[in-house]
Amino acid sequence: GSVMFTKHNNTGFADALICEAEGLESLRTALEQAQVTDVRVPEVLRVDSDVLEITGIQSEPPTDATLSMLGEGLALMHRLKQDRYGWGRDNYIGLSPQPNRWSESWGEFFVFDRLGYQVSRVRNPEIRGEFEAVLGRHGDALARWLDRSCQHPSLLHGDLWSGNALFDRDVPWLIDPAVYCGDREADLAMTEMFGGF
């Protein structure tokens, strides 16, 4: 029989697991549309505000082959053109809320809804003020630059550090997404976090 993994909601947010399940389903759909068979997403067997039950993964260290599968599969998924930037509902990245909306501009979405929101969470008013001033002075120029360097909206995993890609003997698996549509390079940048893959 297949293994099952049960995740309990310890976040303090009632809809955290529901958002996670939606994210998994969105990734699964996009991978299917991109005809990617070598990157898997656990199946959501049951979800409510307290518990998420998904396919269990027999985790192994990655190999050159399974790492290549992950890279190629993500590239194909990222190549699918989505309609807009952002996402239709708020979700979570780790234990932090991730507010979303739909936007025609990647730069505007990233500067205001990602950087601006993170700055608003800085507790020290002096430091927060400094960051707000920098965003106020340079945010528009940064948004224009980001727009120029982004080809189209891609579905992003959204939190693609090495802990959120698992590998069994044969294939890579994506878990714990914080999905939204954005520049695919945002996913790639995340792979460099915390020591990288």
N, C-alpha and C positions, 0 to 999 in steps of 0.2 A: 504494500500500500504506500501511497505518497505521504510525505511528511507535511505537517502543518505547523505554522509558526503563529503564535498568539502574541499580539502587542497590546499592552494596557495603556490607557490614556493617563499619563502623569503630568500633562502639560498645564493643567488649570484652564484650558480652553475646551468648551464642550464640543466644538465642531472640528477639532484638530485631526482626528482620525478619519472623519468623513471627507475632509479636504485631501488628506493623504490618499485615501482610496480613489477619489476622483482624479488625482494627479497620476496615480498608477494606471488607471483606465485610459487617460488621455495619452500617456506615453505608449501604452499598448496599441491604441488605435493608430497613432502616428507611425509607429514602427511597422505595423501591418500595411498602412498606406504606402510606405516607402519600400515595401517588400523585403524588410529586414527579418531574417529568420535566426541570425546568429546572436542577437541581443534579446534577452528575455526580460519579462516583467512578471513578478509574482501575481497569481490570480487572486482577486479579492473574493474570499469565500463567504465572509460575513463582516459587516461593519455596523457599529452604532457608536454612541458617544463614549462608551467605556472600552470597547474591545474591537480590534481589527484582526481578523483571521486571514492569513495569506498562505500561499504555497511556501513550504519550508525549503531552504536551500542548503545543500551539503557543501559548506564553504571550504575551498581549497586555496592555496596561494595561486596568484595568476601566473600564467605562462606567457611566453612571447606570442603564442598563437591566440590565446584568449584575450590578451591586451589588444592585439591587432583587430580582432573581431569587434571589440568595444569601439575602437577608433573609427573603423569603417562603418559600423552600424550607426553611430552618432552622426557621422558625416552625411550619410544618406537621409537620416531623419531631419537633420538641420537643413538639407537642401530643399525640403518641401516648403513651398511658400505659404505662410499663413496670411490671414487677411489684415490683421492690425497688430499693434504692439500692446502689451499688457495682458490682462486677463479679466474674465467676467465676474470674478468674486475674489474677496480677500482670502489669503491662505496663510501658511506659516513656513518660516525657514528656521529649522531647529526649534528652539523654544520661543522664537520671536514672531510676532505678527508680521505679515507681509501684505500691506495694503495694495490693492490693484485697481485699475480701471482700464478702459480701452483708450488707445491714443493712436493718432496717425503718425506721430513722431517718436522715434526711438530715443533721440537725444532728450527731448522734453520729458518723456516717461522716466528715463534713467536718472536724469538730474533731479527732477522734483519728487518722483514717487519712490526712488531707491535712495539716492544720496540724501536728498532733503529729509526724507523720513528718518533715516539713520541719524542724521544730525539732530533732529527734533528729540531723539531719545537720549542724547547726552545729558547727564544729570547736572554736571557742573555748569552753571549759567555763563561763566566767563568763557570757558572753552566752547560751549555751544554758540555763544555770540560770535566768537572768532570764526568758527566754521560757517555760520550763517552769513557773515560779512563776505567771506571768500566766495561762497555760492552766489550771493547777491551780485558781486562784482563780475564773476567769471562764468556763471551758470549758463547764460545765453550763448556765449562763445563756445563753451564746452558742448552744449546741446547741438549747435550747428555742426561742430566738428564730428560728433558721434553720428549725426544723420548722414554726413558726407561719406563716412567710412563703413556704413552698414548697408548691405545689399538688399535685404528683405527680412520681414519678420519670420523667425523660426520658432518652433516649439522647443523650449528649453527644459531640461531637467530642473534647473534652477538652484541646485545645491550639490553640484557634482564634485565633491571632494572624494578622496579615495575610500573613505568609510561608507560611502553610499553606492559603491559598485562592488558587488560580490561576484565570486567566480566559483563555479563547480568544476568538475573535471573537464567538461566539454565547452561551456559557454559562459559569457558574462551575464550578470543580472543587475538591473537597476532597481534600487529601493529608495525610500524616503525622499520623494521629490518635493520641490517647491515650485511647481510648474508655472510658467507664463510664456508669452511670446516676446522675443527680443532678438538682439544680435547674437548669433551663434557663438561669437567670441567671448560672450559672458560665461557660457558653459566651459569653454576652453580655459579661460582665466581661472575659474574655480578649481580646475584640476591641478593648479600649481599651489593651492592653499595647503597649509599644515604639512609641508614637506612633499606634497605632490604624490603622484602614483609611483 
